[in-house]
Structure formats: C-alpha cells, structure tokens
Amino acid sequence: MKLELIYADGKPIGYNLVAEDNTDSKMLETVQNLHFLESNKQEKIQYAGVTLGNNAKTSRVMFMQRKYAILPDNDIIKQEIYKAILKKGVPV
C-alpha cells in the first residue's frame, strides 16, 4: 500500500491510501467502512497514539474506535490490543 500526502499552499492537508494489489484493496474497504459506517460516537475512529522505533522516530501511527482509543494505556484491553498490533496485526 502506498501513502500519498495532499498539499495546499505547500502544507500537508490530508492523505490518500492507494491500493497496490488485491490484499490492499480489501484492507482499504475495511478502512473505508471503519470511517464511514460507525453507528455511534463510541465507534468513530480517532487518533490513538504512536509507537516509536529506532532513535525515537515514529514507526506507527494508530487509529482505533473511540471506545478503545480513550482507554488508559495500562488498561488490560488496551494492553492486549497493543500486543496484537506488535504481532503485525493479529486480531484480538
């Protein structure tokens, strides 16, 4: 999958996710559904933090449903989500 940044007046204002194969297309459909088909405020996708890689550089930007994103980092459910993410997206 490819990420394209959108600029206006030389400043980033958004981004496009671009499918490069069939697997990417299926993932994009899921992302689209997560953003547009939520039934209530708690299911809305929001920023949920970052993980840092070498030299304290951002390695992953996370987005989750609000009901999970607002949990404290030490909450057992959020810890399980983090473990699954670090295992390369294994479902919780």
N, CA, C and O of each residue as an XYZ file, in Angstrom:
368
protein
N       0.854     -1.172      0.000
C       0.000      0.000      0.000
C       0.893      1.227      0.000
O       1.976      1.240      0.586
N       0.413      2.239     -0.664
C       1.183      3.476     -0.784
C       0.408      4.609     -0.116
O      -0.823      4.624     -0.122
N       1.136      5.544      0.452
C       0.567      6.734      1.075
C       0.956      7.946      0.242
O       2.134      8.159     -0.047
N      -0.041      8.742     -0.143
C       0.219      9.989     -0.864
C      -0.231     11.155      0.009
O      -1.378     11.187      0.457
N       0.649     12.101      0.252
C       0.273     13.295      1.008
C      -0.349     14.308      0.068
O       0.082     14.454     -1.076
N      -1.363     15.007      0.552
C      -2.044     16.050     -0.212
C      -1.604     17.392      0.358
O      -1.646     17.604      1.569
N      -1.185     18.290     -0.518
C      -0.671     19.605     -0.092
C      -1.523     20.736     -0.659
O      -2.060     20.628     -1.761
N      -1.640     21.805      0.092
C      -2.231     23.063     -0.368
C      -1.343     24.168      0.177
O      -1.047     24.201      1.372
N      -0.927     25.049     -0.674
C      -0.029     26.146     -0.293
C       1.233     25.620      0.391
O       1.755     26.238      1.319
N       1.713     24.469     -0.082
C       2.940     23.896      0.449
C       2.826     23.226      1.803
O       3.836     22.826      2.382
N       1.591     23.096      2.328
C       1.381     22.484      3.645
C       0.540     21.225      3.504
O      -0.404     21.202      2.715
N       0.867     20.172      4.262
C       0.054     18.956      4.182
C      -1.345     19.192      4.753
O      -1.497     19.724      5.853
N      -2.372     18.783      3.984
C      -3.758     18.954      4.435
C      -4.530     17.638      4.480
O      -5.682     17.597      4.911
N      -3.889     16.574      4.034
C      -4.577     15.284      4.040
C      -3.704     14.224      3.412
O      -2.524     14.440      3.135
N      -4.310     13.077      3.196
C      -3.557     11.979      2.588
C      -4.497     11.023      1.869
O      -5.697     10.981      2.137
N      -3.924     10.259      0.953
C      -4.617      9.191      0.241
C      -3.906      7.886      0.550
O      -2.677      7.836      0.594
N      -4.670      6.846      0.759
C      -4.116      5.494      0.828
C      -4.414      4.859     -0.522
O      -5.557      4.881     -0.978
N      -3.399      4.296     -1.163
C      -3.542      3.776     -2.520
C      -3.238      2.282     -2.525
O      -2.148      1.860     -2.138
N      -4.203      1.495     -2.962
C      -4.019      0.050     -3.048
C      -3.067     -0.280     -4.188
O      -3.142      0.294     -5.275
N      -2.165     -1.225     -3.909
C      -1.226     -1.661     -4.937
C      -1.469     -3.111     -5.358
O      -0.842     -3.594     -6.302
N      -2.368     -3.803     -4.670
C      -2.722     -5.170     -5.050
C      -4.082     -5.519     -4.442
O      -4.708     -4.680     -3.795
N      -4.532     -6.745     -4.648
C      -5.845     -7.185     -4.164
C      -5.956     -7.146     -2.638
O      -6.994     -6.760     -2.100
N      -4.898     -7.541     -1.947
C      -4.902     -7.512     -0.482
C      -5.077     -6.083      0.016
O      -5.845     -5.835      0.945
N      -4.364     -5.144     -0.604
C      -4.502     -3.730     -0.245
C      -5.932     -3.247     -0.477
O      -6.479     -2.511      0.344
N      -6.535     -3.656     -1.586
C      -7.909     -3.233     -1.896
C      -8.873     -3.677     -0.806
O      -9.751     -2.917     -0.400
N      -8.707     -4.912     -0.331
C      -9.576     -5.419      0.733
C      -9.356     -4.645      2.031
O     -10.312     -4.337      2.742
N      -8.095     -4.331      2.340
C      -7.808     -3.544      3.543
C      -8.412     -2.147      3.421
O      -8.958     -1.628      4.395
N      -8.322     -1.533      2.248
C      -8.883     -0.188      2.059
C     -10.394     -0.186      2.242
O     -10.947      0.770      2.787
N     -11.074     -1.245      1.793
C     -12.520     -1.338      2.002
C     -12.839     -1.376      3.496
O     -13.805     -0.754      3.940
N     -12.036     -2.100      4.271
C     -12.238     -2.158      5.718
C     -12.007     -0.789      6.345
O     -12.793     -0.354      7.187
N     -10.931     -0.103      5.941
C     -10.639      1.238      6.459
C     -11.790      2.182      6.126
O     -12.233      2.953      6.977
N     -12.265      2.119      4.902
C     -13.391      2.973      4.498
C     -14.605      2.700      5.381
O     -15.248      3.636      5.855
N     -14.922      1.435      5.603
C     -16.072      1.093      6.449
C     -15.879      1.566      7.879
O     -16.826      2.050      8.499
N     -14.675      1.438      8.415
C     -14.420      1.907      9.782
C     -14.682      3.404      9.916
O     -15.172      3.858     10.950
N     -14.364      4.157      8.892
C     -14.519      5.611      8.962
C     -15.933      6.087      8.662
O     -16.354      7.118      9.186
N     -16.671      5.364      7.837
C     -17.949      5.887      7.375
C     -19.175      5.143      7.860
O     -20.288      5.650      7.726
N     -19.005      3.953      8.422
C     -20.176      3.172      8.791
C     -20.381      3.044     10.297
O     -21.176      2.219     10.747
N     -19.672      3.853     11.074
C     -19.871      3.771     12.517
C     -21.300      4.173     12.856
O     -21.879      5.054     12.220
N     -21.863      3.511     13.876
C     -23.261      3.759     14.212
C     -23.423      4.729     15.374
O     -24.522      5.232     15.607
N     -22.341      4.999     16.108
C     -22.443      5.943     17.213
C     -21.070      6.537     17.503
O     -20.065      6.116     16.930
N     -21.041      7.517     18.398
C     -19.797      8.239     18.700
C     -18.691      7.312     19.200
O     -17.522      7.532     18.881
N     -19.028      6.290     19.968
C     -18.016      5.391     20.525
C     -17.335      4.534     19.461
O     -16.235      4.029     19.685
N     -17.982      4.366     18.305
C     -17.393      3.577     17.227
C     -16.597      4.435     16.244
O     -15.935      3.903     15.353
N     -16.657      5.747     16.399
C     -15.934      6.632     15.492
C     -14.431      6.409     15.635
O     -13.925      6.267     16.748
N     -13.725      6.378     14.518
C     -12.279      6.182     14.519
C     -11.594      7.491     14.901
O     -11.942      8.562     14.405
N     -10.613      7.378     15.794
C      -9.853      8.565     16.183
C      -8.394      8.185     16.406
O      -8.053      7.009     16.535
N      -7.556      9.188     16.449
C      -6.134      9.019     16.712
C      -5.952      8.329     18.061
O      -6.604      8.690     19.040
N      -5.058      7.326     18.110
C      -4.874      6.570     19.344
C      -3.421      6.500     19.794
O      -3.099      5.749     20.714
N      -2.538      7.269     19.161
C      -1.155      7.296     19.609
C      -0.176      6.802     18.559
O      -0.540      6.548     17.410
N       1.072      6.672     18.980
C       2.139      6.238     18.082
C       3.009      5.206     18.787
O       2.997      5.095     20.013
N       3.758      4.460     17.996
C       4.846      3.657     18.533
C       6.132      4.238     17.985
O       6.165      4.787     16.883
N       7.186      4.111     18.766
C       8.473      4.673     18.374
C       9.449      3.560     18.029
O       9.503      2.530     18.700
N      10.215      3.784     16.973
C      11.227      2.829     16.560
C      12.606      3.306     16.968
O      12.773      3.977     17.987
N      13.584      2.951     16.166
C      14.967      3.353     16.428
C      15.101      4.865     16.493
O      14.429      5.590     15.760
N      15.964      5.328     17.365
C      16.245      6.760     17.516
C      14.998      7.572     17.858
O      14.908      8.751     17.513
N      14.042      6.944     18.532
C      12.801      7.605     18.953
C      12.036      8.223     17.789
O      11.371      9.245     17.963
N      12.119      7.621     16.608
C      11.349      8.093     15.446
C      10.029      7.334     15.390
O       9.966      6.150     15.720
N       8.990      8.021     14.974
C       7.671      7.397     14.872
C       7.721      6.239     13.886
O       8.169      6.397     12.751
N       7.261      5.082     14.325
C       7.251      3.915     13.449
C       5.838      3.475     13.071
O       5.644      2.766     12.083
N       4.855      3.899     13.863
C       3.467      3.524     13.592
C       2.574      4.606     14.182
O       2.797      5.056     15.306
N       1.556      5.027     13.418
C       0.538      5.947     13.915
C      -0.747      5.125     14.002
O      -1.170      4.515     13.020
N      -1.360      5.114     15.178
C      -2.504      4.239     15.413
C      -3.824      5.011     15.458
O      -3.898      6.132     15.962
N      -4.840      4.383     14.925
C      -6.199      4.892     14.951
C      -7.106      3.744     15.378
O      -6.967      2.625     14.886
N      -8.037      4.021     16.297
C      -8.959      2.996     16.804
C     -10.321      3.617     17.035
O     -10.485      4.837     17.028
N     -11.298      2.734     17.241
C     -12.597      3.236     17.657
C     -12.425      3.976     18.973
O     -11.611      3.598     19.815
N     -13.203      5.030     19.131
C     -13.084      5.897     20.300
C     -13.136      5.118     21.617
O     -12.386      5.413     22.547
N     -14.025      4.121     21.690
C     -14.198      3.376     22.951
C     -12.912      2.669     23.378
O     -12.734      2.380     24.561
N     -12.011      2.385     22.429
C     -10.725      1.772     22.758
C      -9.621      2.821     22.864
O      -8.741      2.718     23.719
N      -9.670      3.815     22.005
C      -8.627      4.847     21.992
C      -8.575      5.626     23.302
O      -7.497      6.051     23.720
N      -9.722      5.821     23.958
C      -9.748      6.618     25.187
C      -9.347      5.830     26.431
O      -9.175      6.413     27.501
N      -9.196      4.512     26.302
C      -8.760      3.719     27.462
C      -7.344      4.122     27.858
O      -6.535      4.450     26.991
N      -7.033      4.103     29.139
C      -5.654      4.402     29.543
C      -4.715      3.306     29.021
O      -5.123      2.155     28.861
N      -3.474      3.670     28.762
C      -2.514      2.718     28.212
C      -2.322      1.482     29.079
O      -1.967      0.420     28.566
N      -2.551      1.601     30.387
C      -2.347      0.452     31.266
C      -3.590     -0.427     31.410
O      -3.549     -1.422     32.134
N      -4.694     -0.084     30.739
C      -5.904     -0.894     30.772
C      -5.614     -2.251     30.122
O      -4.916     -2.315     29.109
N      -6.144     -3.331     30.698
C      -5.853     -4.676     30.202
C      -6.290     -4.873     28.745
O      -5.592     -5.530     27.971
N      -7.429     -4.310     28.375
C      -7.903     -4.427     26.990
C      -6.937     -3.725     26.043
O      -6.581     -4.267     24.997
N      -6.513     -2.517     26.411
C      -5.593     -1.773     25.549
C      -4.240     -2.481     25.463
O      -3.605     -2.468     24.409
N      -3.801     -3.087     26.542
C      -2.545     -3.842     26.518
C      -2.647     -5.014     25.536
O      -1.697     -5.295     24.806
N      -3.787     -5.692     25.517
C      -3.987     -6.797     24.567
C      -4.004     -6.291     23.127
O      -3.479     -6.947     22.227
N      -4.605     -5.132     22.914
C      -4.616     -4.526     21.575
C      -3.189     -4.214     21.150
O      -2.800     -4.518     20.022
N      -2.407     -3.613     22.035
C      -1.014     -3.288     21.710
C      -0.208     -4.541     21.379
O       0.588     -4.539     20.440
N      -0.415     -5.617     22.152
C       0.299     -6.865     21.872
C      -0.041     -7.381     20.478
O       0.837     -7.812     19.732
N      -1.327     -7.331     20.138
C      -1.756     -7.806     18.820
C      -1.163     -6.943     17.713
O      -0.734     -7.464     16.683
N      -1.134     -5.632     17.914
C      -0.557     -4.723     16.915
C       0.916     -5.045     16.713
O       1.390     -5.110     15.578
N       1.631     -5.244     17.791
C       3.059     -5.526     17.682
C       3.326     -6.893     17.059
O       4.431     -7.152     16.580
N       2.324     -7.768     17.064
C       2.463     -9.059     16.379
C       1.980     -8.945     14.944
O       1.541     -9.930     14.350
N       2.064     -7.738     14.387
C       1.738     -7.446     12.989
C       0.263     -7.624     12.651
O      -0.097     -8.241     11.648
N      -0.570     -7.072     13.507
C      -1.993     -7.006     13.173
C      -2.793     -8.254     13.452
O      -3.883     -8.407     12.901
N      -2.299     -9.163     14.291
C      -3.084    -10.338     14.636
C      -4.337     -9.877     15.372
O      -4.233     -9.116     16.334
N      -5.541    -10.326     14.938
C      -6.780     -9.863     15.595
C      -6.812    -10.214     17.084
O      -6.325    -11.266     17.498
N      -7.391     -9.317     17.875
C      -7.528     -9.540     19.319
C      -8.778    -10.354     19.577
O      -9.089    -10.660     20.728
